[in-house]
Amino acid sequence: MLAPVHEVPAFISGPKRHLINGQWVDAASGRQIDVVNPATGEVISQIAAGDATDIDRAVAAARRAFEGEWSRWTPHQRRKLLLKVHDVVLDNFEELATIETLDMGAPLQRTRGLAEWTSQVLQFFASQCDVATASTPPNSLPGNFLTLKHLAPVGVVGGVIPWNGPLIGLWWIFGPALATGCTAVLKPAEDASLSVLRIAELLTEAGVPDGVINVVTGYGAEAGQALSEHRDVDRLAFTGSVGTARSIVRASATNFKRLQLELGGKSPDIVFADADLDKAVPGAAMGVYTNSGQVCVAGSRILVQRPIYDEFVARIGEFTKTVRVGDGLDPNTQLGPLINQRQLDRVQQYIQIGGTEGAELVTGGNRLDHLGPGYFLEPTIFADATNTMTIAREEIFGPVASVIPFDDVEDALRIANDTEYGLAGGVWTRDLSTAHNVSRGIQAGTIWVNCYGVLDPSIGFGGYKMSGYGWKGAKEHVESYLYPKAVYINLD
């Protein structure tokens, strides 16, 4: 299949380097990693393969910047900078959306749609530049004491983000770092680094001082591990798998760095018999299929009350057949390819396991060979699934839904909470009491009622249980880039 005609951004051509201390530099080893377009399987660029040496250089640059002139920037100066970043990024967003689509496969329909969200998140962090406050709480000390409490920037922040949405993920590190006066070293996923590198280039154009923002590309086992172990990194934000998170938790013991972890999910999306199925069917389906299922919060366990179970299965099966899969450059495409051959093989293996364990394949499950050598897969629905099946227990990270029947509220909550994860959940009902009781009863950090997947940076989201800890968005996120400091002053 020929890819749709679309102008390829000039940025993509030629090998890419690290951004360290405001300079574009090669990997110390000289090695590079091929960048593959998942819609075609073709190599479209190269990125530097960083390792511990590159991380050392980036962290040292970030430390110098943190202790240098950047530390004297006022909240107003940082706010002006963030607003300048906002304008520069939005002015170049069409290019950024195209780069993201070519790099990790998400349809232009999705990547272009992130412009307004990006505007919102940057303006939110610009509004938070005054969070590092000082207060004078009363004390009960004998004598004449004045007590102060400060919030101060923690220092050098490390970030490790995944490949499923770098155009979004990087702002959860860069945004609060710029707002609070911290500095940052970001390690994007080796499968999708191009949009991060282009944004880093735009940040320098917007006036971010040298060393405040640094980007080192490379493999997780090399650059990522070095960043998580580095003794001069004060805080690390990680989004990814539970297995890698365990390694990061152990590595953080080198200097007891603060951690923020957003991990996997196997989120329940609960459809009650009184739900509006005209909304619940497409809503629950796209709660799984969005970004080709490569979303941590995907509602991949769809729990449906028995009186409407058969109707729901039939309707979601028909809806699924209408979802358009193809090259993300085609404006009509709703679902793009999976990120690489390894992920495609992994998802197809889960589909095979689902059939072996007795779930009914309603629709989908096949690789779409007619679309060419890209990593395209039909969105897939399994019915008659149980919560003990592998497809209902393990995160698949692909467009695969398991539809599970339940009897009543108590049964729904029992099934929903029978998981080691606690990232998100959904409820579809017309009954206000059911909405409140079930959303309160689901053990997860983010719950949606009669919708799925919407996020506001001023509200935020986070995980529970083995889905991690730490909040993204809202004042809590910004304050996690600060540490409290008490000052006792004897006035006698």
VOPAGU-2260 file (C-alpha; in pm, 1 decimal, decimal comma):
REM VOPAGU-2260
SITE   aa  ch    i         X         Y         Z
SITE  MET   A    0       0,0       0,0       0,0
SITE  LEU   A    1     128,6     346,6     -86,9
SITE  ALA   A    2     128,9     588,6     203,8
SITE  PRO   A    3    -103,5     886,1     157,7
SITE  VAL   A    4      63,2    1186,8       1,3
SITE  HIS   A    5     171,8    1423,8     277,6
SITE  GLU   A    6     462,9    1660,5     315,6
SITE  VAL   A    7     729,4    1501,5     536,1
SITE  PRO   A    8     879,4    1755,5     778,5
SITE  ALA   A    9    1239,3    1845,0     695,3
SITE  PHE   A   10    1329,8    1784,3    1059,9
SITE  ILE   A   11    1298,8    1408,3    1012,9
SITE  SER   A   12    1577,6    1379,0     755,5
SITE  GLY   A   13    1928,6    1309,3     880,1
SITE  PRO   A   14    2056,8    1164,4    1207,3
SITE  LYS   A   15    1947,9    1323,7    1534,5
SITE  ARG   A   16    2166,1    1413,2    1832,5
SITE  HIS   A   17    2122,6    1463,2    2206,5
SITE  LEU   A   18    2042,4    1806,9    2345,1
SITE  ILE   A   19    2289,4    1867,0    2629,5
SITE  ASN   A   20    2358,5    2210,2    2777,6
SITE  GLY   A   21    2191,3    2381,7    2483,8
SITE  GLN   A   22    2409,9    2203,3    2226,7
SITE  TRP   A   23    2327,8    1921,7    1985,9
SITE  VAL   A   24    2588,9    1652,6    2041,8
SITE  ASP   A   25    2652,3    1298,6    1916,8
SITE  ALA   A   26    2636,7    1000,0    2149,4
SITE  ALA   A   27    2969,3     945,9    2322,9
SITE  SER   A   28    2980,3     597,7    2171,2
SITE  GLY   A   29    2899,0     725,7    1821,6
SITE  ARG   A   30    2621,1     464,9    1793,4
SITE  GLN   A   31    2280,3     531,7    1642,1
SITE  ILE   A   32    1936,7     368,7    1643,6
SITE  ASP   A   33    1718,3     341,5    1333,8
SITE  VAL   A   34    1380,7     515,5    1348,3
SITE  VAL   A   35    1110,6     304,8    1179,8
SITE  ASN   A   36     773,9     429,8    1057,6
SITE  PRO   A   37     533,3     164,7    1196,3
SITE  ALA   A   38     288,5     223,6     910,7
SITE  THR   A   39     541,1     121,7     644,6
SITE  GLY   A   40     823,6     -59,8     824,0
SITE  GLU   A   41    1068,6     181,3     660,2
SITE  VAL   A   42    1363,4     351,4     828,7
SITE  ILE   A   43    1296,9     726,4     821,1
SITE  SER   A   44    1572,0     863,7    1045,6
SITE  GLN   A   45    1826,3     779,1    1316,2
SITE  ILE   A   46    1864,0     887,4    1677,5
SITE  ALA   A   47    2171,4     883,9    1900,3
SITE  ALA   A   48    2215,9     572,9    2117,5
SITE  GLY   A   49    2299,9     730,7    2451,7
SITE  ASP   A   50    2451,8     555,6    2750,6
SITE  ALA   A   51    2580,0     637,3    3100,4
SITE  THR   A   52    2843,4     876,3    2965,4
SITE  ASP   A   53    2582,0    1088,5    2788,6
SITE  ILE   A   54    2357,2    1081,4    3094,2
SITE  ASP   A   55    2648,9    1200,1    3310,4
SITE  ARG   A   56    2705,1    1494,7    3076,8
SITE  ALA   A   57    2337,0    1585,9    3071,7
SITE  VAL   A   58    2292,4    1562,1    3448,9
SITE  ALA   A   59    2605,0    1771,8    3505,8
SITE  ALA   A   60    2468,6    2036,4    3269,1
SITE  ALA   A   61    2134,0    2032,2    3447,0
SITE  ARG   A   62    2305,6    2070,0    3784,9
SITE  ARG   A   63    2510,6    2368,2    3667,3
SITE  ALA   A   64    2200,6    2532,8    3527,0
SITE  PHE   A   65    2002,2    2469,2    3845,1
SITE  GLU   A   66    2270,1    2629,9    4060,6
SITE  GLY   A   67    2341,6    2912,1    3812,8
SITE  GLU   A   68    2144,9    3203,6    3675,0
SITE  TRP   A   69    1827,5    2994,2    3636,0
SITE  SER   A   70    1799,3    2980,8    4016,8
SITE  ARG   A   71    1759,7    3358,6    4020,1
SITE  TRP   A   72    1475,6    3372,5    3770,2
SITE  THR   A   73    1159,3    3512,7    3926,8
SITE  PRO   A   74     820,2    3340,3    3902,9
SITE  HIS   A   75     712,0    3609,8    3659,2
SITE  GLN   A   76    1012,2    3543,8    3433,6
SITE  ARG   A   77     940,1    3170,2    3431,1
SITE  ARG   A   78     573,3    3237,8    3355,0
SITE  LYS   A   79     666,1    3461,3    3060,4
SITE  LEU   A   80     898,6    3186,5    2936,0
SITE  LEU   A   81     626,1    2920,9    2956,6
SITE  LEU   A   82     385,3    3144,0    2768,8
SITE  LYS   A   83     651,8    3199,5    2501,9
SITE  VAL   A   84     701,5    2822,3    2483,3
SITE  HIS   A   85     325,0    2789,3    2442,9
SITE  ASP   A   86     319,6    3022,6    2144,4
SITE  VAL   A   87     621,9    2869,0    1971,6
SITE  VAL   A   88     493,2    2512,3    2015,6
SITE  LEU   A   89     141,2    2596,3    1896,6
SITE  ASP   A   90     277,8    2784,5    1596,0
SITE  ASN   A   91     457,7    2465,3    1490,8
SITE  PHE   A   92     194,7    2212,3    1594,8
SITE  GLU   A   93     103,2    2086,8    1248,5
SITE  GLU   A   94     465,6    1984,2    1199,7
SITE  LEU   A   95     477,4    1824,6    1545,2
SITE  ALA   A   96     159,4    1627,2    1478,4
SITE  THR   A   97     299,5    1494,6    1151,3
SITE  ILE   A   98     628,5    1396,7    1314,5
SITE  GLU   A   99     439,7    1210,1    1587,7
SITE  THR   A  100     228,7    1025,9    1331,0
SITE  LEU   A  101     530,5     919,7    1124,9
SITE  ASP   A  102     728,2     819,0    1433,0
SITE  MET   A  103     477,6     616,4    1636,5
SITE  GLY   A  104     179,4     566,7    1404,8
SITE  ALA   A  105    -101,6     757,2    1576,1
SITE  PRO   A  106    -346,3     900,6    1318,9
SITE  LEU   A  107    -324,4    1268,4    1230,6
SITE  GLN   A  108    -684,0    1286,4    1347,4
SITE  ARG   A  109    -549,3    1215,0    1696,3
SITE  THR   A  110    -216,0    1399,8    1692,8
SITE  ARG   A  111    -362,9    1718,9    1545,5
SITE  GLY   A  112    -634,5    1700,8    1808,8
SITE  LEU   A  113    -371,7    1733,8    2082,0
SITE  ALA   A  114    -310,2    2100,0    1998,9
SITE  GLU   A  115    -582,2    2233,5    2226,2
SITE  TRP   A  116    -480,5    2000,2    2508,5
SITE  THR   A  117    -118,0    2112,6    2471,6
SITE  SER   A  118    -230,6    2475,0    2489,6
SITE  GLN   A  119    -428,4    2398,5    2802,7
SITE  VAL   A  120    -147,8    2211,5    2978,3
SITE  LEU   A  121     115,8    2477,0    2903,0
SITE  GLN   A  122    -110,1    2756,6    3023,3
SITE  PHE   A  123    -186,5    2554,3    3335,5
SITE  PHE   A  124     180,8    2514,7    3423,9
SITE  ALA   A  125     237,7    2883,3    3348,9
SITE  SER   A  126     -29,9    2959,0    3608,7
SITE  GLN   A  127     159,2    2755,3    3870,1
SITE  CYS   A  128     485,9    2950,6    3876,3
SITE  ASP   A  129     397,4    3103,9    4215,8
SITE  VAL   A  130     348,8    2770,7    4393,6
SITE  ALA   A  131     690,0    2788,7    4568,5
SITE  THR   A  132     551,5    3001,8    4850,0
SITE  ALA   A  133     666,6    3096,9    5199,3
SITE  SER   A  134     430,7    3109,0    5497,0
SITE  THR   A  135     459,3    3213,8    5861,0
SITE  PRO   A  136     255,4    2961,8    6061,2
SITE  PRO   A  137     218,7    3026,9    6434,8
SITE  ASN   A  138     432,9    2821,2    6672,0
SITE  SER   A  139     412,6    2715,7    7034,9
SITE  LEU   A  140     778,9    2760,1    7122,5
SITE  PRO   A  141     882,6    2932,8    7449,0
SITE  GLY   A  142    1037,4    3272,5    7391,5
SITE  ASN   A  143    1009,6    3493,1    7085,5
SITE  PHE   A  144    1036,3    3281,2    6771,8
SITE  LEU   A  145     929,0    3343,6    6414,7
SITE  THR   A  146     873,8    3029,7    6210,5
SITE  LEU   A  147     878,6    3021,4    5832,6
SITE  LYS   A  148     790,8    2742,3    5592,9
SITE  HIS   A  149     928,9    2752,8    5240,9
SITE  LEU   A  150     871,4    2538,4    4934,0
SITE  ALA   A  151    1192,4    2509,9    4732,1
SITE  PRO   A  152    1270,7    2336,9    4398,3
SITE  VAL   A  153    1406,3    1984,9    4443,6
SITE  GLY   A  154    1680,7    2027,8    4181,4
SITE  VAL   A  155    1758,3    1802,5    3885,9
SITE  VAL   A  156    1460,9    1600,3    3763,6
SITE  GLY   A  157    1489,6    1292,0    3544,7
SITE  GLY   A  158    1211,5    1172,9    3318,0
SITE  VAL   A  159    1165,2     843,7    3134,3
SITE  ILE   A  160     859,9     840,2    2905,9
SITE  PRO   A  161     709,3     569,4    2681,4
SITE  TRP   A  162     649,8     557,7    2307,2
SITE  ASN   A  163     268,9     566,7    2308,9
SITE  GLY   A  164     235,8     946,4    2332,6
SITE  PRO   A  165     559,5    1143,4    2368,6
SITE  LEU   A  166     394,7    1460,4    2236,7
SITE  ILE   A  167     184,1    1450,8    2555,4
SITE  GLY   A  168     415,5    1274,0    2798,0
SITE  LEU   A  169     707,1    1515,8    2787,9
SITE  TRP   A  170     501,2    1805,1    2930,2
SITE  TRP   A  171     447,5    1621,2    3259,2
SITE  ILE   A  172     824,0    1664,6    3314,3
SITE  PHE   A  173     914,0    1984,8    3128,5
SITE  GLY   A  174     605,0    2178,8    3241,3
SITE  PRO   A  175     649,2    2156,9    3619,7
SITE  ALA   A  176    1028,7    2182,5    3589,7
SITE  LEU   A  177     999,8    2516,7    3410,4
SITE  ALA   A  178     725,7    2633,3    3647,9
SITE  THR   A  179     919,4    2561,0    3967,9
SITE  GLY   A  180    1278,5    2640,7    3868,8
SITE  CYS   A  181    1398,0    2280,6    3850,5
SITE  THR   A  182    1604,6    2148,6    3560,2
SITE  ALA   A  183    1539,2    1830,3    3365,9
SITE  VAL   A  184    1699,8    1541,3    3179,7
SITE  LEU   A  185    1451,5    1349,0    2966,9
SITE  LYS   A  186    1503,1    1003,0    2817,0
SITE  PRO   A  187    1229,7     934,2    2559,7
SITE  ALA   A  188    1154,9     584,2    2432,8
SITE  GLU   A  189    1385,7     460,0    2157,9
SITE  ASP   A  190    1077,6     375,4    1947,1
SITE  ALA   A  191     945,8     733,6    1946,1
SITE  SER   A  192    1185,9    1019,9    2015,2
SITE  LEU   A  193    1148,6    1250,5    1716,4
SITE  SER   A  194     867,4    1475,9    1842,8
SITE  VAL   A  195    1052,0    1516,8    2173,8
SITE  LEU   A  196    1368,9    1624,1    1994,3
SITE  ARG   A  197    1180,2    1873,0    1777,7
SITE  ILE   A  198    1008,6    2021,9    2083,1
SITE  ALA   A  199    1347,8    2045,7    2256,7
SITE  GLU   A  200    1467,2    2242,3    1955,2
SITE  LEU   A  201    1164,5    2472,3    1983,7
SITE  LEU   A  202    1228,8    2519,8    2356,8
SITE  THR   A  203    1576,0    2652,0    2285,5
SITE  GLU   A  204    1429,2    2885,1    2021,6
SITE  ALA   A  205    1178,1    3008,6    2280,4
SITE  GLY   A  206    1461,0    3108,7    2512,8
SITE  VAL   A  207    1492,8    2823,0    2762,9
SITE  PRO   A  208    1844,1    2871,4    2908,5
SITE  ASP   A  209    2119,9    2621,8    2827,3
SITE  GLY   A  210    2114,9    2316,9    3053,4
SITE  VAL   A  211    1765,4    2373,0    3192,8
SITE  ILE   A  212    1616,1    2116,8    2951,5
SITE  ASN   A  213    1826,6    1823,9    2825,4
SITE  VAL   A  214    1726,9    1525,0    2610,5
SITE  VAL   A  215    1926,8    1203,1    2584,3
SITE  THR   A  216    1791,6     935,7    2350,2
SITE  GLY   A  217    1877,8     567,0    2368,3
SITE  TYR   A  218    1774,4     229,5    2502,4
SITE  GLY   A  219    1615,2     192,1    2843,2
SITE  ALA   A  220    1869,7     -62,3    2962,5
SITE  GLU   A  221    2150,0     182,9    2889,9
SITE  ALA   A  222    2043,7     548,1    2907,6
SITE  GLY   A  223    1726,0     491,0    3109,0
SITE  GLN   A  224    1892,9     278,2    3373,7
SITE  ALA   A  225    2182,8     522,7    3403,6
SITE  LEU   A  226    1938,6     808,4    3462,9
SITE  SER   A  227    1742,1     616,0    3727,0
SITE  GLU   A  228    2062,4     520,3    3910,3
SITE  HIS   A  229    2230,9     860,7    3888,3
SITE  ARG   A  230    2320,2     998,0    4229,6
SITE  ASP   A  231    2283,8    1360,1    4119,8
SITE  VAL   A  232    1920,9    1324,4    4004,7
SITE  ASP   A  233    1688,6    1440,7    4281,4
SITE  ARG   A  234    1355,4    1326,6    4139,0
SITE  LEU   A  235    1258,6    1076,1    3869,8
SITE  ALA   A  236     930,1    1047,1    3682,5
SITE  PHE   A  237     868,2     720,3    3500,6
SITE  THR   A  238     580,3     596,1    3286,5
SITE  GLY   A  239     596,8     237,2    3169,6
SITE  SER   A  240     584,2    -124,4    3279,6
SITE  VAL   A  241     569,9    -264,9    3631,3
SITE  GLY   A  242     885,6    -470,5    3570,2
SITE  THR   A  243    1092,9    -167,6    3474,1
SITE  ALA   A  244     943,7      28,6    3764,0
SITE  ARG   A  245    1069,5    -232,7    4009,7
SITE  SER   A  246    1421,2    -181,6    3874,1
SITE  ILE   A  247    1380,5     194,7    3905,7
SITE  VAL   A  248    1261,7     168,3    4265,5
SITE  ARG   A  249    1570,6     -36,6    4350,7
SITE  ALA   A  250    1796,4     202,3    4160,6
SITE  SER   A  251    1650,6     503,5    4343,4
SITE  ALA   A  252    1811,0     377,9    4664,1
SITE  THR   A  253    2147,7     514,2    4545,1
SITE  ASN   A  254    2048,1     856,9    4675,4
SITE  PHE   A  255    1684,0     802,1    4783,4
SITE  LYS   A  256    1558,2    1015,2    4495,1
SITE  ARG   A  257    1190,0    1098,1    4486,4
SITE  LEU   A  258     982,9     889,5    4245,9
SITE  GLN   A  259     665,6     935,7    4049,0
SITE  LEU   A  260     547,1     617,3    3877,7
SITE  GLU   A  261     263,2     572,3    3630,3
SITE  LEU   A  262     246,3     205,2    3543,3
SITE  GLY   A  263      13,9     -37,9    3371,9
SITE  GLY   A  264    -356,6     -94,6    3397,5
SITE  LYS   A  265    -630,6    -343,6    3329,0
SITE  SER   A  266    -910,8     -98,8    3377,0
SITE  PRO   A  267   -1278,9    -197,7    3414,6
SITE  ASP   A  268   -1540,8     -12,5    3211,6
SITE  ILE   A  269   -1878,4    -102,2    3365,5
SITE  VAL   A  270   -2199,0     -82,6    3160,0
SITE  PHE   A  271   -2524,2    -105,8    3356,9
SITE  ALA   A  272   -2856,0    -218,7    3211,3
SITE  ASP   A  273   -2996,3     135,3    3223,8
SITE  ALA   A  274   -2706,8     283,8    3025,2
SITE  ASP   A  275   -2766,2     475,7    2703,2
SITE  LEU   A  276   -2617,9     221,1    2463,4
SITE  ASP   A  277   -2601,1     472,6    2179,9
SITE  LYS   A  278   -2329,2     641,1    2388,0
SITE  ALA   A  279   -2194,4     345,3    2585,9
SITE  VAL   A  280   -2116,6     120,2    2288,7
SITE  PRO   A  281   -1888,7     360,4    2095,9
SITE  GLY   A  282   -1763,0     511,8    2420,5
SITE  ALA   A  283   -1653,6     179,9    2568,8
SITE  ALA   A  284   -1515,1      59,4    2235,3
SITE  MET   A  285   -1297,0     366,3    2183,1
SITE  GLY   A  286   -1199,8     346,4    2549,7
SITE  VAL   A  287   -1011,2      35,2    2437,3
SITE  TYR   A  288    -918,6     115,2    2078,5
SITE  THR   A  289    -788,8     472,9    2113,0
SITE  ASN   A  290    -424,7     493,2    2003,1
SITE  SER   A  291    -462,0     133,3    1881,3
SITE  GLY   A  292    -509,0      21,3    2240,7
SITE  GLN   A  293    -164,3     149,3    2334,1
SITE  VAL   A  294    -291,9     351,5    2630,8
SITE  CYS   A  295    -224,3     276,9    2997,6
SITE  VAL   A  296    -579,9     367,2    3101,5
SITE  ALA   A  297    -752,3     159,8    2829,8
SITE  GLY   A  298   -1081,0      16,7    2957,1
SITE  SER   A  299    -996,6    -325,3    2821,5
SITE  ARG   A  300   -1222,6    -515,2    3063,7
SITE  ILE   A  301   -1576,5    -418,5    2961,3
SITE  LEU   A  302   -1817,3    -539,0    3230,5
SITE  VAL   A  303   -2179,1    -557,5    3108,7
SITE  GLN   A  304   -2490,1    -628,8    3314,6
SITE  ARG   A  305   -2659,8    -953,2    3207,8
SITE  PRO   A  306   -2999,6    -814,9    3092,0
SITE  ILE   A  307   -2827,6    -620,5    2811,3
SITE  TYR   A  308   -2521,8    -842,6    2764,0
SITE  ASP   A  309   -2618,1   -1005,6    2434,0
SITE  GLU   A  310   -2739,4    -678,0    2283,3
SITE  PHE   A  311   -2423,8    -498,0    2390,7
SITE  VAL   A  312   -2195,3    -766,8    2244,9
SITE  ALA   A  313   -2381,2    -757,0    1913,2
SITE  ARG   A  314   -2371,4    -379,1    1895,0
SITE  ILE   A  315   -2005,2    -339,4    1990,5
SITE  GLY   A  316   -1917,7    -608,4    1737,7
SITE  GLU   A  317   -2094,7    -414,6    1463,3
SITE  PHE   A  318   -1937,7     -86,6    1574,8
SITE  THR   A  319   -1592,3    -242,4    1573,6
SITE  LYS   A  320   -1630,9    -343,1    1210,5
SITE  THR   A  321   -1682,5      23,2    1116,7
SITE  VAL   A  322   -1355,9     146,4    1274,0
SITE  ARG   A  323   -1115,0     253,7     999,7
SITE  VAL   A  324    -760,0     119,6    1035,3
SITE  GLY   A  325    -480,2     253,3     817,1
SITE  ASP   A  326    -179,9     477,5     772,6
SITE  GLY   A  327    -202,2     765,9    1016,7
SITE  LEU   A  328    -129,7    1016,8     739,2
SITE  ASP   A  329    -470,3     938,0     587,7
SITE  PRO   A  330    -711,3    1189,0     746,4
SITE  ASN   A  331    -986,0     924,3     747,2
SITE  THR   A  332    -785,0     680,9     959,1
SITE  GLN   A  333    -915,2     622,3    1312,5
SITE  LEU   A  334    -663,6     357,9    1425,0
SITE  GLY   A  335    -303,2     345,0    1312,3
SITE  PRO   A  336     -53,4      59,6    1340,1
SITE  LEU   A  337      99,4     -84,5    1653,2
SITE  ILE   A  338     441,1      56,7    1733,5
SITE  ASN   A  339     658,4    -230,2    1603,8
SITE  GLN   A  340     668,4    -596,0    1501,9
SITE  ARG   A  341     748,6    -704,9    1855,9
SITE  GLN   A  342     431,9    -541,9    1990,1
SITE  LEU   A  343     222,4    -683,2    1705,8
SITE  ASP   A  344     350,2   -1034,4    1780,3
SITE  ARG   A  345     277,7    -984,5    2150,8
SITE  VAL   A  346     -82,6    -874,0    2092,8
SITE  GLN   A  347    -148,5   -1156,2    1845,8
SITE  GLN   A  348     -18,6   -1403,3    2101,3
SITE  TYR   A  349    -273,1   -1275,3    2354,0
SITE  ILE   A  350    -549,2   -1310,2    2094,3
SITE  GLN   A  351    -448,4   -1672,3    2041,3
SITE  ILE   A  352    -446,8   -1733,1    2418,1
SITE  GLY   A  353    -796,0   -1582,2    2448,6
SITE  GLY   A  354    -935,4   -1834,7    2202,8
SITE  THR   A  355    -749,6   -2121,9    2367,8
SITE  GLU   A  356    -890,4   -2031,5    2710,2
SITE  GLY   A  357   -1248,0   -2037,8    2581,5
SITE  ALA   A  358   -1340,5   -1675,3    2509,4
SITE  GLU   A  359   -1553,9   -1620,8    2199,3
SITE  LEU   A  360   -1389,7   -1414,1    1927,6
SITE  VAL   A  361   -1670,1   -1183,2    1814,1
SITE  THR   A  362   -1473,5    -989,9    1555,3
SITE  GLY   A  363   -1118,6    -890,4    1463,1
SITE  GLY   A  364    -796,2   -1057,2    1563,6
SITE  ASN   A  365    -622,2   -1057,1    1225,8
SITE  ARG   A  366    -323,3    -873,5    1092,4
SITE  LEU   A  367    -430,5    -648,7     806,1
SITE  ASP   A  368    -185,1    -764,8     541,5
SITE  HIS   A  369    -358,1    -573,3     263,3
SITE  LEU   A  370    -238,6    -249,5     424,4
SITE  GLY   A  371     120,8    -339,9     346,9
SITE  PRO   A  372     423,7    -417,6     564,7
SITE  GLY   A  373     316,5    -192,1     852,9
SITE  TYR   A  374     208,6    -331,0    1190,3
SITE  PHE   A  375    -168,1    -313,1    1141,7
SITE  LEU   A  376    -415,0    -521,0    1344,4
SITE  GLU   A  377    -794,2    -541,4    1342,4
SITE  PRO   A  378    -960,8    -414,4    1660,6
SITE  THR   A  379   -1073,7    -722,8    1846,5
SITE  ILE   A  380   -1366,8    -816,6    2071,5
SITE  PHE   A  381   -1385,1   -1125,7    2293,8
SITE  ALA   A  382   -1719,9   -1220,9    2451,5
SITE  ASP   A  383   -1798,5   -1478,0    2722,5
SITE  ALA   A  384   -1473,6   -1384,5    2893,7
SITE  THR   A  385   -1416,0   -1441,0    3263,2
SITE  ASN   A  386   -1201,4   -1237,1    3496,4
SITE  THR   A  387    -967,9   -1532,7    3547,9
SITE  MET   A  388    -863,1   -1549,4    3181,0
SITE  THR   A  389    -519,2   -1425,4    3080,7
SITE  ILE   A  390    -671,2   -1164,9    2846,2
SITE  ALA   A  391    -859,2   -1021,1    3146,0
SITE  ARG   A  392    -564,3   -1032,9    3387,3
SITE  GLU   A  393    -266,8    -903,5    3188,2
SITE  GLU   A  394    -216,9    -571,9    3013,0
SITE  ILE   A  395    -219,8    -640,1    2638,3
SITE  PHE   A  396    -149,6    -285,3    2514,4
SITE  GLY   A  397    -335,6    -341,0    2191,4
SITE  PRO   A  398    -690,6    -297,7    2053,5
SITE  VAL   A  399    -832,1    -602,2    2232,7
SITE  ALA   A  400   -1140,4    -593,3    2459,7
SITE  SER   A  401   -1276,1    -864,4    2687,5
SITE  VAL   A  402   -1652,0    -838,0    2753,5
SITE  ILE   A  403   -1743,7    -989,7    3091,5
SITE  PRO   A  404   -2101,1   -1030,2    3226,5
SITE  PHE   A  405   -2203,9    -928,9    3578,6
SITE  ASP   A  406   -2523,6    -946,6    3786,1
SITE  ASP   A  407   -2549,7    -643,8    4015,5
SITE  VAL   A  408   -2346,8    -358,6    4166,7
SITE  GLU   A  409   -2180,8    -582,8    4421,8
SITE  ASP   A  410   -2080,5    -832,7    4153,0
SITE  ALA   A  411   -1953,0    -556,0    3924,5
SITE  LEU   A  412   -1729,9    -412,0    4196,9
SITE  ARG   A  413   -1602,0    -756,1    4293,5
SITE  ILE   A  414   -1491,4    -821,4    3934,8
SITE  ALA   A  415   -1365,7    -467,8    3877,0
SITE  ASN   A  416   -1140,4    -470,9    4183,2
SITE  ASP   A  417   -1013,7    -825,4    4131,7
SITE  THR   A  418    -690,7    -703,3    3969,6
SITE  GLU   A  419    -344,5    -602,1    4081,8
SITE  TYR   A  420    -384,9    -274,3    3894,5
SITE  GLY   A  421    -572,3      41,6    3989,0
SITE  LEU   A  422    -515,9     302,0    3720,9
SITE  ALA   A  423    -862,4     388,9    3590,1
SITE  GLY   A  424   -1221,7     277,4    3548,4
SITE  GLY   A  425   -1549,6     372,7    3382,9
SITE  VAL   A  426   -1920,3     363,3    3463,3
SITE  TRP   A  427   -2211,1     388,9    3218,9
SITE  THR   A  428   -2549,5     446,6    3384,1
SITE  ARG   A  429   -2841,4     692,1    3392,5
SITE  ASP   A  430   -2881,6     648,3    3768,5
SITE  LEU   A  431   -2704,5     911,2    3980,1
SITE  SER   A  432   -2688,5     687,5    4286,4
SITE  THR   A  433   -2528,2     406,3    4085,8
SITE  ALA   A  434   -2279,9     650,2    3934,6
SITE  HIS   A  435   -2169,0     778,4    4274,6
SITE  ASN   A  436   -2163,1     442,6    4453,0
SITE  VAL   A  437   -1975,7     257,7    4178,7
SITE  SER   A  438   -1725,0     535,1    4105,6
SITE  ARG   A  439   -1655,8     548,7    4478,3
SITE  GLY   A  440   -1625,7     170,7    4497,6
SITE  ILE   A  441   -1381,2     116,8    4209,8
SITE  GLN   A  442   -1026,1      96,5    4344,4
SITE  ALA   A  443    -850,4     318,8    4092,8
SITE  GLY   A  444    -703,8     665,8    4066,5
SITE  THR   A  445    -924,6     801,2    3786,0
SITE  ILE   A  446   -1290,4     720,1    3715,9
SITE  TRP   A  447   -1506,6     833,5    3424,1
SITE  VAL   A  448   -1886,6     832,7    3425,6
SITE  ASN   A  449   -2069,2     821,5    3089,5
SITE  CYS   A  450   -1743,6     904,6    2912,3
SITE  TYR   A  451   -1393,4     761,4    2896,8
SITE  GLY   A  452   -1040,0     898,6    2877,2
SITE  VAL   A  453   -1095,5    1273,9    2913,6
SITE  LEU   A  454    -825,7    1458,7    3112,4
SITE  ASP   A  455    -793,1    1812,4    3245,8
SITE  PRO   A  456    -440,1    1912,5    3357,2
SITE  SER   A  457    -583,3    2131,0    3632,9
SITE  ILE   A  458    -753,8    1821,8    3782,7
SITE  GLY   A  459    -497,7    1554,9    3697,4
SITE  PHE   A  460    -487,9    1178,5    3731,0
SITE  GLY   A  461    -289,6     903,6    3898,9
SITE  GLY   A  462    -274,9     537,0    3989,5
SITE  TYR   A  463    -334,8     304,9    4282,2
SITE  LYS   A  464    -204,6     -39,1    4378,8
SITE  MET   A  465      44,2    -166,3    4117,3
SITE  SER   A  466     -47,7     111,5    3875,7
SITE  GLY   A  467     198,5     335,6    4054,6
SITE  TYR   A  468     191,1     646,1    4271,5
SITE  GLY   A  469     222,7    1020,2    4237,7
SITE  TRP   A  470     -23,6    1260,4    4075,6
SITE  LYS   A  471       2,3    1409,1    3726,4
SITE  GLY   A  472    -155,3    1749,5    3685,2
SITE  ALA   A  473    -311,3    1987,9    3937,6
SITE  LYS   A  474    -130,6    2171,2    4213,3
SITE  GLU   A  475     -17,3    1841,1    4368,8
SITE  HIS   A  476     193,6    1762,1    4063,5
SITE  VAL   A  477     372,4    2095,4    4071,6
SITE  GLU   A  478     430,5    2076,1    4446,6
SITE  SER   A  479     594,5    1735,4    4403,2
SITE  TYR   A  480     878,4    1923,9    4228,3
SITE  LEU   A  481     932,0    2119,1    4551,0
SITE  TYR   A  482    1042,2    2023,6    4900,3
SITE  PRO   A  483     936,5    2186,8    5229,0
SITE  LYS   A  484    1187,0    2375,3    5441,0
SITE  ALA   A  485    1124,2    2506,2    5795,3
SITE  VAL   A  486    1310,5    2807,9    5933,3
SITE  TYR   A  487    1314,6    2892,6    6307,3
SITE  ILE   A  488    1424,5    3248,3    6390,3
SITE  ASN   A  489    1495,4    3351,1    6748,8
SITE  LEU   A  490    1393,0    3716,0    6764,8
SITE  ASP   A  491    1541,5    3773,7    7113,7
